[in-house]
Amino acid sequence: MKRTAFTSFHEELGAKMASFAGYNMPIEYTGIKDEHLCVREKLGVFDVSHMGEFWVKGAKAFNFVQKLTTNDVAALADGKVQYTCFPNGNGGIVDDLLVYRFDEETYLLVVNAANIDKDWNWCCKHAEEMGLIVGTELYNASDEICQLAVQGPLALKAMQKIVDVPVEDMEYYTFKKLNIAGIENAIFSTTGYTGSGGCEIYVSNEDGVKLWNAVFEAGKEFGIQPIGLGARDTLRLEVGFCLYGNDIDDEHSPIEAGLGWITKFVDGNDFINRDIFEKQKADKPQRRLKGFEMIDRGIPRHGYKIEDAEGNEIGEVTSGTMAPMIEKSVGMGYVKSEFSKLGSEIYIRVRKKALKAKIVKIPFYKG
């Protein structure tokens, strides 16, 4: 099992550890609810070094990223980040990812940990077809980079203490290369997976210990805590962020998943599967990913069936939890389009019981 640059810290702090995407990762420290509230109210730190990072460089870099992703890379300026996805050629999604633009010939793709090999093979296949040199113009730096996500309303205020340029007023989904705690050329990005603001910081593995110590020292006065993957999941679900493998996958399109906003049908954006997605948008998908709130008592779980009032199966739960900030059980799932309108009554099959729920607007928690 792989270790990150921060694994020894998790072990020393007594975190509950488990295997995730081939890494020994912290699931929780003081408890999922406690950690969840810390991020919502103050700030918390996630080790997300298991994520994948691919560099795309050279004269063909823009065309490559534009072809492989659904969002419009032409809309990016230097220092901007874009959320997008890789279509799989069959109308589904290889993965969702972030695209960082450094300049017109330099991009960084940040992909999901569990999909690194899958994504790398996908990118290599198309790189070879488009004439990019694998190993130089397309480079997998995943094993060289560690990453901390510092999330919460006090995150940027705390991090301002250890960086050499202003960061508290940075726009959402922008980044800077800067000196952080004496570490040169760190990537400081106002992105995250919690809905509570903050940043994600990328440095080389050899600078990991220095980064960890500096971040926790800077956040001490604000009540900083380490946060595990358990709370990462409840935080992202509470604000309706998709999780690959649950809410999006190779079998569902971005149009079905409510990701039409990252699927840009603009001139010059001839991405893979554009024709399929454009037709699906025009014809209206037969199923849609929707948020729902439980009316009857119970917690929906991934894989539970969704039914209508007569007990007919109309969909399946993709994610579900008890949302700490609103103290309600909520979930997401694909349902037939005729049951996707706000307020529609649905039922979640929990063993032998059909528990009543209703379709609601995402995000569940608005902060």
C-alpha positions as CSV (number, residue, x, y, z in Angstrom):
1,M,0.0,0.0,0.0
2,K,1.3,3.4,-0.9
3,R,2.1,6.1,1.6
4,T,1.9,9.9,1.0
5,A,4.3,12.5,2.3
6,F,2.0,13.0,5.2
7,T,1.1,9.4,6.2
8,S,3.4,9.4,9.3
9,F,1.5,12.4,10.6
10,H,-1.9,10.6,10.3
11,E,-0.5,7.6,12.1
12,E,1.0,9.7,14.9
13,L,-2.3,11.5,15.4
14,G,-4.2,8.2,15.8
15,A,-6.3,8.5,12.6
16,K,-8.5,5.6,11.6
17,M,-6.7,4.4,8.5
18,A,-7.9,2.4,5.5
19,S,-6.9,1.6,1.9
20,F,-8.2,4.0,-0.7
21,A,-7.0,4.1,-4.3
22,G,-4.0,2.0,-3.3
23,Y,-3.0,4.5,-0.6
24,N,-3.1,4.2,3.2
25,M,-5.4,7.1,3.9
26,P,-7.0,8.7,7.0
27,I,-10.8,8.1,7.2
28,E,-11.4,10.0,10.4
29,Y,-9.6,11.4,13.5
30,T,-12.0,12.7,16.1
31,G,-15.2,11.7,14.3
32,I,-16.8,12.5,11.0
33,K,-19.4,15.0,12.4
34,D,-16.9,16.8,14.5
35,E,-14.5,17.1,11.5
36,H,-17.4,18.2,9.2
37,L,-18.4,21.0,11.6
38,C,-14.8,22.1,11.9
39,V,-14.5,22.7,8.2
40,R,-17.9,24.4,8.0
41,E,-17.2,26.7,10.9
42,K,-13.4,27.2,11.0
43,L,-10.8,25.3,8.9
44,G,-9.6,21.8,8.4
45,V,-6.8,20.1,6.4
46,F,-7.2,17.1,4.1
47,D,-4.3,15.0,2.7
48,V,-5.3,14.7,-0.9
49,S,-1.8,13.7,-2.2
50,H,-3.4,10.6,-3.7
51,M,-4.9,12.7,-6.5
52,G,-3.3,12.5,-10.0
53,E,-1.5,15.2,-11.8
54,F,-0.7,15.2,-15.6
55,W,1.3,18.0,-17.3
56,V,0.4,18.8,-20.9
57,K,2.9,21.1,-22.6
58,G,3.9,22.3,-26.1
59,A,2.4,23.7,-29.2
60,K,-0.3,21.0,-29.3
61,A,-1.3,21.3,-25.6
62,F,-4.4,23.5,-26.1
63,N,-5.8,21.4,-28.9
64,F,-5.2,18.2,-26.9
65,V,-7.0,19.5,-23.7
66,Q,-9.8,21.0,-25.8
67,K,-10.4,17.7,-27.6
68,L,-10.4,15.6,-24.5
69,T,-12.6,17.7,-22.2
70,T,-16.1,19.0,-22.4
71,N,-15.7,22.5,-21.0
72,D,-14.3,25.3,-23.2
73,V,-10.6,25.5,-22.6
74,A,-10.5,28.6,-24.8
75,A,-12.3,30.5,-22.1
76,L,-9.4,30.0,-19.7
77,A,-6.8,32.7,-19.0
78,D,-3.5,32.2,-17.3
79,G,-4.0,31.5,-13.6
80,K,-7.5,30.2,-14.0
81,V,-8.9,26.7,-13.2
82,Q,-11.7,24.9,-14.9
83,Y,-13.9,22.0,-13.7
84,T,-14.6,19.6,-16.6
85,C,-14.8,15.9,-17.6
86,F,-13.3,13.4,-20.1
87,P,-16.1,11.9,-22.3
88,N,-15.4,8.2,-23.0
89,G,-16.3,8.0,-26.6
90,N,-19.5,6.1,-25.8
91,G,-21.6,8.8,-24.2
92,G,-20.3,8.3,-20.7
93,I,-17.6,9.8,-18.5
94,V,-14.0,8.6,-18.1
95,D,-13.5,10.9,-15.1
96,D,-14.1,14.4,-13.9
97,L,-11.1,16.7,-13.4
98,L,-9.6,20.2,-13.0
99,V,-7.7,21.9,-15.7
100,Y,-5.1,24.6,-14.7
101,R,-3.8,26.9,-17.4
102,F,-0.3,28.3,-16.8
103,D,0.1,29.7,-20.3
104,E,-1.1,28.9,-23.8
105,E,1.3,25.9,-24.0
106,T,1.2,24.6,-20.4
107,Y,-1.7,22.9,-18.6
108,L,-2.0,20.8,-15.5
109,L,-4.8,18.2,-15.3
110,V,-5.7,17.0,-11.8
111,V,-7.6,13.7,-11.9
112,N,-9.2,11.4,-9.3
113,A,-7.0,9.1,-7.3
114,A,-8.9,5.9,-8.2
115,N,-8.7,6.7,-11.9
116,I,-5.1,7.7,-12.4
117,D,-4.1,4.6,-14.4
118,K,-7.3,4.7,-16.4
119,D,-7.0,8.4,-17.1
120,W,-3.4,8.2,-18.0
121,N,-4.0,5.4,-20.5
122,W,-6.9,7.4,-22.0
123,C,-4.7,10.5,-22.4
124,C,-1.7,8.5,-23.8
125,K,-4.0,6.9,-26.5
126,H,-5.1,10.3,-27.7
127,A,-1.7,12.0,-27.3
128,E,-0.2,9.5,-29.7
129,E,-3.0,10.0,-32.2
130,M,-2.5,13.8,-31.9
131,G,1.3,13.7,-32.1
132,L,2.2,14.7,-28.5
133,I,5.3,13.1,-27.1
134,V,4.4,10.9,-24.1
135,G,6.9,11.4,-21.3
136,T,7.7,15.0,-22.1
137,E,4.7,16.9,-23.7
138,L,2.3,14.6,-21.7
139,Y,3.9,13.8,-18.4
140,N,2.5,11.9,-15.3
141,A,3.8,13.7,-12.2
142,S,1.3,11.9,-9.8
143,D,4.0,10.2,-7.8
144,E,6.1,13.3,-7.4
145,I,3.5,15.7,-6.0
146,C,1.8,15.9,-2.6
147,Q,-1.2,18.1,-1.9
148,L,-3.0,19.5,1.1
149,A,-6.5,21.0,0.9
150,V,-7.0,23.6,3.5
151,Q,-10.8,24.2,3.6
152,G,-13.2,26.4,5.6
153,P,-14.1,30.1,6.1
154,L,-10.9,30.8,7.9
155,A,-8.6,28.9,5.6
156,L,-7.3,31.8,3.5
157,K,-6.9,34.1,6.5
158,A,-4.7,31.5,8.2
159,M,-2.7,30.7,5.0
160,Q,-2.0,34.4,4.4
161,K,0.4,34.2,7.4
162,I,2.8,31.9,5.5
163,V,2.7,33.1,1.8
164,D,4.6,36.0,0.2
165,V,1.7,37.5,-1.8
166,P,-1.9,38.4,-1.0
167,V,-4.3,35.5,-1.2
168,E,-7.3,36.3,0.9
169,D,-9.1,38.1,-2.0
170,M,-8.2,35.5,-4.7
171,E,-11.2,34.7,-6.9
172,Y,-12.7,31.2,-6.7
173,Y,-11.0,28.8,-9.2
174,T,-7.8,30.8,-9.7
175,F,-4.3,29.9,-8.7
176,K,-0.8,31.3,-8.2
177,K,2.7,30.0,-8.1
178,L,4.2,31.4,-4.9
179,N,6.6,30.9,-2.0
180,I,4.8,29.2,0.9
181,A,6.7,28.8,4.2
182,G,9.9,29.0,2.3
183,I,8.9,26.5,-0.4
184,E,9.4,28.0,-3.8
185,N,7.0,27.5,-6.7
186,A,4.2,26.0,-4.7
187,I,0.9,26.0,-6.5
188,F,-1.8,27.7,-4.4
189,S,-5.3,27.2,-5.8
190,T,-8.6,28.5,-4.5
191,T,-10.4,25.3,-5.3
192,G,-11.8,22.5,-3.1
193,Y,-14.4,19.8,-2.6
194,T,-16.3,21.1,0.4
195,G,-18.3,24.2,-0.5
196,S,-16.8,26.2,2.4
197,G,-14.0,28.0,0.5
198,G,-10.3,27.7,1.1
199,C,-7.4,26.4,-1.0
200,E,-5.5,23.5,-2.3
201,I,-1.7,23.5,-2.1
202,Y,0.7,21.4,-4.3
203,V,4.4,20.9,-3.6
204,S,7.0,18.3,-4.3
205,N,7.0,15.3,-2.0
206,E,10.3,16.3,-0.4
207,D,8.7,19.6,0.8
208,G,5.7,17.8,2.3
209,V,6.8,17.7,5.9
210,K,7.7,21.4,5.8
211,L,4.3,22.3,4.3
212,W,2.4,20.3,6.9
213,N,4.1,21.9,9.8
214,A,3.7,25.4,8.5
215,V,0.1,25.0,7.7
216,F,-0.8,23.6,11.1
217,E,1.3,26.3,12.9
218,A,-0.4,29.0,10.9
219,G,-3.9,27.6,11.6
220,K,-3.4,26.9,15.3
221,E,-5.0,30.1,16.6
222,F,-8.0,29.5,14.4
223,G,-8.7,26.0,15.6
224,I,-7.3,24.0,12.7
225,Q,-7.8,20.2,12.6
226,P,-6.8,17.4,10.3
227,I,-9.8,16.0,8.4
228,G,-10.3,12.5,7.1
229,L,-12.0,11.2,3.9
230,G,-15.2,10.4,5.8
231,A,-16.0,14.0,6.4
232,R,-14.7,14.9,2.9
233,D,-17.6,12.8,1.6
234,T,-20.3,14.3,3.8
235,L,-19.1,17.8,3.0
236,R,-19.1,17.3,-0.7
237,L,-22.5,15.6,-0.7
238,E,-24.1,18.3,1.5
239,V,-23.3,20.8,-1.3
240,G,-24.2,18.4,-4.1
241,F,-20.7,17.8,-5.6
242,C,-20.5,14.6,-7.7
243,L,-18.3,11.7,-6.8
244,Y,-16.9,9.7,-9.6
245,G,-17.8,6.0,-9.3
246,N,-21.0,6.9,-7.5
247,D,-22.8,9.9,-9.1
248,I,-20.9,9.9,-12.4
249,D,-19.3,7.1,-14.3
250,D,-18.8,5.4,-17.7
251,E,-22.5,4.7,-18.0
252,H,-23.9,8.2,-17.5
253,S,-23.4,11.4,-19.5
254,P,-22.7,14.8,-18.2
255,I,-26.1,15.9,-19.5
256,E,-27.9,13.2,-17.4
257,A,-25.7,14.1,-14.4
258,G,-26.7,17.8,-14.5
259,L,-23.3,18.8,-15.7
260,G,-24.5,20.6,-18.8
261,W,-22.8,23.7,-17.4
262,I,-19.4,22.1,-18.0
263,T,-20.4,20.8,-21.5
264,K,-19.9,23.8,-23.8
265,F,-21.4,23.6,-27.3
266,V,-19.5,26.7,-28.6
267,D,-17.8,27.1,-32.0
268,G,-14.4,25.5,-32.1
269,N,-15.0,23.2,-29.2
270,D,-15.1,19.8,-31.0
271,F,-14.6,17.6,-28.0
272,I,-15.1,13.8,-28.0
273,N,-18.9,12.8,-28.0
274,R,-20.0,16.4,-28.7
275,D,-22.6,15.1,-31.2
276,I,-24.0,12.6,-28.7
277,F,-24.3,15.1,-25.9
278,E,-25.7,17.9,-28.1
279,K,-28.5,15.5,-29.3
280,Q,-29.2,14.3,-25.8
281,K,-29.6,17.9,-24.6
282,A,-31.9,18.7,-27.4
283,D,-34.0,15.6,-27.0
284,K,-34.0,15.7,-23.2
285,P,-32.4,12.8,-21.3
286,Q,-34.7,10.0,-20.1
287,R,-33.0,9.9,-16.7
288,R,-31.5,12.7,-14.6
289,L,-29.3,12.9,-11.5
290,K,-31.3,14.7,-8.8
291,G,-31.1,15.5,-5.2
292,F,-33.7,14.3,-2.7
293,E,-34.5,14.8,1.0
294,M,-35.9,12.0,3.1
295,I,-39.4,12.5,4.5
296,D,-39.6,9.2,6.4
297,R,-36.8,8.4,8.8
298,G,-33.8,6.6,7.3
299,I,-30.5,7.1,5.5
300,P,-30.3,6.4,1.8
301,R,-27.2,4.5,0.6
302,H,-25.5,4.0,-2.7
303,G,-27.2,1.3,-4.7
304,Y,-30.6,1.5,-3.0
305,K,-33.5,1.4,-5.4
306,I,-35.8,4.4,-6.0
307,E,-39.5,3.6,-6.6
308,D,-42.7,5.4,-7.4
309,A,-45.8,5.2,-5.1
310,E,-46.9,1.9,-6.8
311,G,-43.6,0.3,-6.1
312,N,-42.3,0.5,-9.6
313,E,-38.5,1.0,-9.9
314,I,-37.7,4.4,-11.3
315,G,-34.1,4.8,-10.4
316,E,-31.2,4.2,-8.0
317,V,-29.5,6.1,-5.2
318,T,-25.9,7.1,-6.1
319,S,-25.0,8.8,-2.8
320,G,-26.6,9.4,0.6
321,T,-25.9,10.6,4.1
322,M,-27.2,12.4,7.1
323,A,-26.2,16.1,6.4
324,P,-24.8,17.5,9.6
325,M,-25.5,21.2,8.9
326,I,-29.2,20.7,8.1
327,E,-29.7,17.6,10.2
328,K,-31.6,15.8,7.5
329,S,-31.0,12.7,5.5
330,V,-30.3,13.5,1.9
331,G,-29.1,11.8,-1.2
332,M,-28.6,11.9,-5.0
333,G,-29.7,9.5,-7.5
334,Y,-30.7,8.9,-11.2
335,V,-34.5,8.9,-11.7
336,K,-36.7,8.8,-14.8
337,S,-37.2,12.3,-16.1
338,E,-40.9,12.3,-15.3
339,F,-40.1,12.1,-11.6
340,S,-37.3,14.7,-11.7
341,K,-39.3,17.9,-11.0
342,L,-38.8,19.7,-7.8
343,G,-41.2,18.4,-5.1
344,S,-41.9,15.1,-6.9
345,E,-42.6,12.3,-4.4
346,I,-40.3,9.2,-4.6
347,Y,-39.6,6.2,-2.4
348,I,-36.3,4.7,-1.3
349,R,-36.3,1.0,-0.9
350,V,-34.5,0.2,2.4
351,R,-34.6,-3.6,2.8
352,K,-38.3,-4.4,3.1
353,K,-39.5,-0.8,3.5
354,A,-40.3,1.9,1.0
355,L,-39.4,5.2,2.7
356,K,-40.9,8.4,1.4
357,A,-38.6,11.2,0.0
358,K,-39.0,14.2,-2.3
359,I,-36.9,15.8,-5.0
360,V,-35.3,19.0,-3.9
361,K,-32.8,21.6,-5.3
362,I,-29.1,21.0,-4.9
363,P,-27.1,22.2,-2.9
364,F,-28.8,20.9,0.2
365,Y,-26.7,23.3,2.4
366,K,-26.0,26.8,1.1
367,G,-23.7,28.1,3.8
